[in-house]
Each structure stands twice: as structure tokens, then as C-alpha cells.
Amino acid sequence: MVETTHIPTAGTVDPAEVERFSRIADEWWDPAGKFAPLHRLNPVRIAYIRDRVAAHWQRDALNGEPLTGLSLLDIGCGGGLISEPMTRLGASVTGVDASARNIATASVHATRQDLAIDYRQGTAEALAESGAQFDVVLALEIVEHVADVDLFLRSCGRLVKPGGLLFLSTLNRTTKAWLLAIAGAEYILGWLPRGTHDWKKFLKPSEVARGLRAGGIEPQEIVGVVYAPLSRKWSLNRNDLDVNYMLYGTAPDAPK
């Protein structure tokens, strides 16, 4: 398959992507619905973020609320599937999404769970322009849906406080990813609505790392996230980045 180049646009929002996810916003919290793959993926994502954050700030990851006192931004928060667990781990969470319907769904669900989460409709670049910064920034399963990847990654980097962490997860642009994540998950098994992903917008780890460095983030670790069909569970695998992968990076400490 041919390598692709991402052409910058006026912003990171892809209206077609926002409309696609807005149409199914009511299904975010249905574990058997259209977002079922994310529900199954969540335990791995949560544990990875918790453990790396705790290690970075020298805390006990198994303490009930190891993220206490840390500000956390969830960019592309959707219905809040990650924002809520991060809040329960003690973080002060801000969730941002370009879809008003996603924000409405997330806000209603958080209220029902008696969780205080600052949900806002908006974009990474607008928030970065405002000067906002957070100890931890999450950009999970979102970069493959934006219109301007370079702007998005630079903006995410600007949103991280000096000495803070950024976490990103996405899909690799490989033949295997096309076969499993699109042909398999969308067209054969029906795990995701058809058209959820565009293979040309998948990113190789080297492309993500380069974009993050442009925003001042130095990648520290990249791990594959692998699905086992028989057990229907996800796990981390450092040696398999062919389809899904996660990484985290650090922002430099403030000058003394």
C-alpha cells in the first residue's frame, strides 16, 4: 500500500467525522452497542495510564486514588469512557470534544454517577491558544479522526505542563491494520459501524513521534495493544505494533 501525506487544513475538526460520531452519541455507554470494542479495551488503557502516571510522580499505582492532585485533559473524550475512570482515580478531569452531542451524553452520564467532570465542546488548538495546560493530556483513539494531524499533535504538546505527560493511542498504517481494523472489524464481524475508520488516516509510530516532538513532547515508550479473539481481551505487547498501539511522552521541566 502507498504511503500517504497529511495535508494541513484550517483546523483539526473533520465535520464528517464529528457528524458520524454525533449520530451514535446515545450509544457510548452501552457495553454491547457500537462502542463495545472500547468498553473491552478500557481496562488496558486505564491500567497503562494509571501505572505510568504513578511511576512518573512516584506514587503507589494501587492506592485507591493515585492521580489525586493532578489535572488531566481528555481530548476527544466522546461519551466519557476514559474521563470517568480517571476521575475515580483522583484526577481533576476536563473532557473536550468537537461534538456537542458527545459532550451532552458525557455530562448527563457523569451527573448520574455523581462525578464532577468539566466537559466542554471545543478543539485541542483552541484550548492550546487559550494558554490552558494540564499535568496529563490524553489523546486516545482520536488522532486518526482529525483533519490536520500536525496541528493536532502540536496543540496537544502545548497543553502539557512542564514535566507533565501525554498519552496517545491510535492505529498503525499497515496492511494488517487494514485487514483487521477495517475489513474484519467493520465489514466482516460488524464490531464497528462501516466507515468508522479511514486507513489513509492511520499513522505510523514514527509519524506520531515526529509530530509530538514538534510540540515539545519526547516519546518515552511505545507498546502494541493486541486483541485475542478467543478470550475477547486486549493486552499489551511491546513486540507487536502492527495494528493498535499506545505511547506516552514527557514535556521538559520548566527552566530553573
Buried (B, 14 or more C-beta within 10 A) or exposed (E): EEEBEBEEEEBBBBEEBBEBBBEBBBBBBEEEEBBBBBBBBBEBBBEBBBEBBBEBBEBEBEEEEBBEEBBBBBBBBBBBBBBBBBBBBBBBBBBBBBBEBBBBBBBBBBEEEEBEBBBBEBBBBBBBEEEBBBBBBBBBBBBBBBBBBBBBBBBBBBBBBEEBBBBBBBBBBBEEBBBBBBEBBBEEEEBBBEEBBBBBBBBBBEBBBBBBBEBBBEBEEBBBBBBEEEEEEBBBBEEBBBBBBBBBBBBEEEEE
